[in-house]
Amino acid sequence: MIITHSTKIFMRTSGVVWRILPYMLVCMLIVFGVALAACYPLFTSLSEAGFFAQVTTLFSDFVFNVNLADIFNSVADLMVAFFDVIAKNAGTLVPLVVVLVLILGLGLSFLIGLSELAMVDYLYGYMSSNSHLSFGSCLIKNLKKSAKLQLAKLLIVLPVDLLIIAVFIASLMLFTLEISWLAFVAPFIIVLALTLLIALRQTMFCMWAPCLIVHNGSVFGALRESFRLMIKNFGAIFPRQLVMTLIYIGVNIAVCLFTASVGLLLTVPATAYFTNIMGQVAFFHINGLKFYIDENQIISPHKKEEWEHLETLKNIV
């Protein structure tokens, strides 16, 4: 029911996506502008080596070629070309690569992440009282708390994200091996690894922001509470996150193929919004809190005990 209720809430409140989109675009323009200014010699070296021409070719292949094996193989070649350029002038370019990773990783994660509590606060108002708050007012009202949350996430969640990226890059290196049958198996391994890791990441942290908004406590207090709820209800949350992660990947890949990536302007903020809805709905379900689907329908979730395993129930007096 979590997926069903999340989908209904998304359909009822999907207009928020149009508020999230410009915020994300502004954040991306700021971060990419700073990155270009700070790492201009790196981009110049990559351009002179034909790296961006390869990127253009890869994009064309991605749009017109549905063969995932060929696409992943091209990405692997692109990564090899990138590291070759860096290796030829390591003394100058390696520090710039580090700076670029820090700007993109920390800056983009922090700035875009500031919208997370705004989404969750908006959802809390809708689900608890059927009110439609202003996304902008939610963003400004929670700005201080959002900054604390995102700084904490840079310490705790960002390493998990970097691990997922590292696994993805390592998986791409399978295509560089001279083994013919890997061309058929590698796409399955890559998608499977990404799906499992992203679903696990979402399961671990999806209720952090809802705990912070609903209980209005400290950032790390909300993290402890969300972990406690997640551990007790892992078997109920993880399979649903797994299903939705597959859908996210499938939808965004399909949009890239059939809209020349233009549709990502909608699907990326929509995906971010839906992931927050999933966390909020899971939080309400686990705690047995009633919530609005629309003005005429109030959901009364099963009691919390029904989410727990039988072995934990024996300790309830």
N, C-alpha and C positions, 0 to 999 in steps of 0.2 A: 504493500500500500504506500510505502514511502515514495516510490517512483511515480505512482499514479497521482498522489496528492501533490508532489512537486511539479509534475507536468501541468496539472490544473492551475496551480498558483502561478506558474510561469506564464501560462496563456492569459491569465487575468491581469497580470502586472507587467507584461512584456514591453510596455511603453518605456519602462526604466532603461531598457537597453539603449534607447536613443539618447539618454542622458549620460550613460557610461561611455558610449562610443567617443564623443568629442573629448571627454576627459582623458581617455587612453591615448587618443591621437596627439593631444597636446603634450602629454608626458613623453611619448615616443619621440616627438619632434625635438623636445628639449634635450633628452638624453642623447639621441643620435647626433644632434648639433654639437653638443659638448664633446662627444666621442670623436667626431670628425675634426674638430679644432685641436683637440689634445693629441690625436694620433695621425695627423695629416701625412707625415712621412711614411707611415705604415701603409696607408691607403694608396699613396703614390707608388710605392714599391710593388704592391699587389697589382695595381693597374698596369704598370710597365711589364710585369711578368705575364700578363694576359689572364690573370685570375678572374677578373670581373667578366671577361668575355666568356669564360667557362661557366660562370654563374648564369649568364644570359642564356647560354645553350642549355644548361640544366633546367632552367625555368621553362624554356620552350619544349623540352622533352617531357617535362612533368605535365604540361598542359595537354600535349598531343599524344603522349604515350602512357597507356594505362598499365604497362608492365612494371610492377613494383620491383622486380629483380633488377631490371635495367636502371631504374631510378636510384635504387640504393647503391648500385654499382657506380653510377655517376657521382653520387654524393661521396662515396669512398675515394674515388679518384680526385675529387675536389679537395677533400681533406689532405690527401697526400701532396697535392700541388701547393696547398697553403703552407704545410710544414716544410716543404722544399724551399719555398721563398724565404721563410723565416730562417732556415738553417744556413742559407748562403750569406746572410748578414746578421748573424745572431747577436753580436755585440750591440748593434743599434736597434734592431727590431724586437728582440725578446722583451726588453723593458716596456716598449710600446704595446706589445700584446698583453702584458700583465695589466697595464693601465686601462687598455680597452676592455678586458674582461671585468675589471673592477667597476668601471663606469657603467657598462651594460648590465652586469650581474647585480651590483649593489644599487645603482641609481634607478634602473628600470623596475627592479623588484620593489624597491622602497616606494617610489612615486606612485606606481600603479596600485600597489598594495594599500595605499592610503584610502582607496575607494572601498575596501572590503567591509569595514565597519559601517560605512554609509549604506551599503547594500543590505547588510544584516539588520541595521536599525530600521531601515525602511520596511523590510520584511516583518520584523517584530511588530511594528505598528499595524501592518496590514493583517497579520495572522492573529494578533491578540485583540484587536478592536475594530478591524475592518476599516482602518483609516488609511488614507493615501497621503503620505508625507512628501515633502519636497526632497528630491535626491540632493540638491545643492545644500539645503539647510542641514540635512543629515551629515553631509560631508564636513561642513564647517563646524557643526556642534561637536562632532567626534574627532576633530582633527588632532587634538593633543593626545587623546587615548589611542588614536590610530597610529600616531608616530611611535608611541611606546610599543604597541603591538608589532609594528613592522620592524623596529629595532630588535625586538626579541626574536622575530622570525628570521632575521638575518643571521642570528646566532644558532638557531635551532633548525629551521626549515630549509634555509639556503644550502647547507651542506648536503641535505637529502636531495635537493634539486640538482646540485652539482654531481652527486653520485649517479642520478638517473641519466644526466647528460653524458657522463663518463662511460656508463654502460652502453648507451646508444652509440657513442663513437667507437668503443671497443667492438661492438657488434658489427659496425660497418666495416671494420678491418677484416672481417671474414671474407669479404669480396676480394681482398688483395691476395688471398691464398690461392695457389694454383691447384685447386681441387674442383673438378667440374660439378660434382653433385651438390656442392655448397650453394651454387647459384639458385638451386631449387629450395633448399632447406633454410638458407639464411634469412629471407624475408619473413618466414614463419617465426624464426627464433627472435628476430628484432621486434616484430609486432607483439609477440607473446611477452617478451621481457619488459617492453615499455608499458604494456597494459597492466601487467602484474605490479610493477613498481609504482606507476601513477595511481592505481587503485589503492595500493597500500598506503601511499602518501596521503591520499584524500581521506582514507579511513582514519588515519592517525590524527589528523589535524582539522577535520571538517567541523568539529563542534567547539573549537577554541573560541572563535569570534562569537557564536551564539551564547556560550557561557559568560563571556565578558559583557555582552550587551544585556542579557536577561538578569544576571546576578549583580552587575555593576561593581564587581570587585577588582582585585589587582590582576595584572596581565598573567603573572605566573600562577596565581591562585586559580584563574580560569583554565590555564593549561593543565594543572593537576586535576581539576574536576573533569575536564574533557577527556583526559587519559583514563580516569577512573570509569567513566561512562563507556568509553570506547572498549576498554579491556573486558568489561562485563558483557558487552553486546557486540563483540567483534564478529561473531558468526552471523549476526543479523545485518550488520552494516557492510562488511567487506564484499559479499556477493553482489549487493546492489550497486556499490561503487564500481565493481568490476564490469557489470553490465553497462553502466553509464559511461565508463571510460572507453569501452569498445565503440559505443555510439558516438562519443565525442570525436574519437579518431576517425571513424568512418565518415561522419558528416563533414568534418573539416577537410579530409582528403577529397571527398566527392566535390565539395565546393571549389577546391583548388583546380580540379580537373575540368569542371564544367562551367566555371565562371572566370577562368584565367586569374584566379585568386582574389578577384574583386569582392566576392561574397564573404571573404574572411573579415571584411569590415563589420559585418553583422554577426557572423558565427563566433568570432573570438570573444567579443563582449557578452554575447548570449551564453556562451559556454561558461565564462567566468560567473555570470549571474546565476545560471542554473546550478553550478557547483555550490554556491552559497545557499540556494534554496534547499538543496539536498541536505546540507548540514543543519539548517534551521529546522526542517521538517523532522529529521532524525532526532534532533534534540527534544522537540515537542513530543514525539511519539514515545521516546524512551522514558521521559519524565511524566507521561500520562497527562499532558497539558492540552486542554481544548484549544482549537484554533479555527479561524475562518478560512474556508475555501473561496467563498463569495458571500455576498450579503444575505443570501438565503440558506446557506449550508455551513453548519458548524460541525467539525469532526471531533469526536470523543475517542481518543486513542485507547488501545488496550492498556491495562495497568502495567506498570513497570515490571512486576513479577513475571508476567507472561513472556518477557523478552529474555529472562535469565534462564540458565541451564538448571536442570533438575537438581544437580548436586549442590547448587547454591541455595536452593529453596529449603533444604533440610535444616539450615541454620536460622530460618525465619520462625520466630515463636508467635 
